[in-house]
Amino acid sequence: MTRITLNDTIQSTVVKMSDGNPGAMTVLMKLLQKEHGIFKLLKLDTLGIYGSAIWVVYKDLLGEDIDVLDRHLAANTLESTILAKCREDEYFKREWEMYT
């Protein structure tokens, strides 16, 4: 079930998506600065990626590169990239499972 509604503001969207995690808030704010940024947040919402999981993807999977995250969301390849990383990296898999 998604969290974002048509009644949400940018601020309420970031708060809902981040679960109060400051790292996730930073990532979401960076994504909003990208072209069609709100749609990238909607994609994360559709995938069910929130809070600490946003930070784990950004930091541990994508090396803190917002452009790579932006490209994955635009190309609809983030989910397959996460699953591939879980198959090859047991530490990442445990961390991912802990936050999702």
PyMOL commands that set and color helices and strands:
alter all, ss='L'
color gray80, all
select helices_A, chain A and resi 10-18+22-32+37-47+51-61+66-75+78-88+90-99
alter helices_A, ss='H'
color red, helices_A
deselect
rebuild
show_as cartoon
